[in-house]
Amino acid sequence: MGKYNLPAFELVATTFGHSAVLLLVSLGAAVALGVPLSIEKTHSRC
């Protein structure tokens, strides 16, 4: 089996990039679900 060497900066940048994408996707999903639900909850109290 051969070794696959990556520069540390490239490895960190790739990992950080994937983490940032996952974070943005989950944040977007939370906003997409949370905003309509909170608006509905607020209007149902009146």
Long-range contacts (C-beta under 8 A, 24 or more apart in sequence): none
